[in-house]
Amino acid sequence: MTTPVSPHPSTFARARALISASALHQNLRFLSEKAGVPLLWPMKANAYGHGIDVVAPVAAESEAVWGMAVATPAEALELTEQLRGLNCPKPVMIFGASFPDEWPALVAAGVHLTISTLAEAEALPEGAQAHLKVNTGMNRLGASPADAVAVGRRLEERELLAGVFSHFTEAEEPDQTLSRQQFQTFQAVAQHFPEVRHHMGNSAAVLNLGPLPGMALARPGLSAYGVMPPSGAPGLTPAMTLQARITYLHTAAAGERVSYNGLSTLDRDSLIATVAIGYADGYPRRATGQAEVLIGGERRPVLGRVCMDQLMVDATGLDLRAGDWVTLWGRDAGGQELHISEVARWSEMAEYEIFTRLSTRIQRVAAP
Ligand SMILES: *Cc1c(COP(=O)(O)O)cnc(C)c1O
């Protein structure tokens, strides 16, 4: 009996993000060692676009991860459900604010909450796990340093205090004067609550400041996915490879134009590969004119405007079939690499933004 031979698994996906579990594990271990403490791993916005269901098993398994953090109550409830399915007892924290009518469900799910005010400290239900947020300069959430101790005391009296934390505003800057001031302001408050977990370090702080005295946890997000501007850091491996399939191959003559508005004119007879990914999938339209991809073992330019659902690549001289995968960033089958930071530069976007704009059309796939 013969089995039909196909170079590709039968799937309707046109574009996929392969997420390397070993890269994530390695980055988490590296960052936890660098910070000298376990991690409260940021997994907000669908795990920075990597796919919460693909990343949650890694978080559950990793010894470097104490708990996970998200931005909103909806994300927290989704993640706690995932973790229940994995029999994982690690806590989930919400970095954002929550409303009183959301508290009963969140407390029942064991979700740790961010608290900024005395009114919240008074109104929280019994059994809540509260992390007091201290505003040390971000002016986003948190009690002022002057008010924070009183809020923390109230939470402590009610036996609801589980942590004290703050957030750096510019730990990526070479001049660390402001970061040091922020940390001192934080510690002046946190020292009143020695019994609970203190945490402040994001990716930039972990990589630039190293271990911070007195901290119980660190919160590196982007770097745990293996990316830190401008072009990665030693010890970090990008976890995501973004790929899309060639759907059509055809030749066009020298002098013809490709894609909208004639931004690209062919200077030779060309083989054009049409690839099933566009800005509706989250590939930046603004990369138009500079974008390159890995195709057939080579790095080739995208021709003309990136469309909503498709883009065209100069594939002249390459041996390709419809159905073959093209690599938009990450590592191709031959081990060639195209870093997402290049895509970020072409499109004048932050890596954070590119990751979190990847749409539901992208199939997230667990990979070794
Ligand atoms: C998103 C977030 C982080 C992680 O920031 P990165 O720059 O991705 O490391 C840490 N702490 C808080 C409060 C956050 O909102």
PDBQT file of the ligand as one rigid body, heavy atoms in Angstrom, charges set to zero:
ROOT
HETATM    1  C1  LIG A 401       4.948  44.043  30.402  1.00  0.00    +0.000 C 
HETATM    2  C2  LIG A 401       5.507  44.239  31.767  1.00  0.00    +0.000 A 
HETATM    3  C3  LIG A 401       6.755  43.713  32.097  1.00  0.00    +0.000 A 
HETATM    4  C4  LIG A 401       7.683  43.071  31.077  1.00  0.00    +0.000 C 
HETATM    5  O1  LIG A 401       8.327  44.063  30.315  1.00  0.00    +0.000 OA
HETATM    6  P1  LIG A 401       9.434  43.654  29.230  1.00  0.00    +0.000 P 
HETATM    7  O2  LIG A 401       9.959  44.946  28.746  1.00  0.00    +0.000 OA
HETATM    8  O3  LIG A 401       8.725  42.867  28.171  1.00  0.00    +0.000 OA
HETATM    9  O4  LIG A 401      10.442  42.825  29.949  1.00  0.00    +0.000 OA
HETATM   10  C5  LIG A 401       7.163  43.789  33.426  1.00  0.00    +0.000 A 
HETATM   11  N1  LIG A 401       6.383  44.407  34.347  1.00  0.00    +0.000 NA
HETATM   12  C6  LIG A 401       5.204  44.960  34.049  1.00  0.00    +0.000 A 
HETATM   13  C7  LIG A 401       4.398  45.618  35.118  1.00  0.00    +0.000 C 
HETATM   14  C8  LIG A 401       4.724  44.912  32.749  1.00  0.00    +0.000 A 
HETATM   15  O5  LIG A 401       3.540  45.454  32.443  1.00  0.00    +0.000 OA
ENDROOT
TORSDOF 0
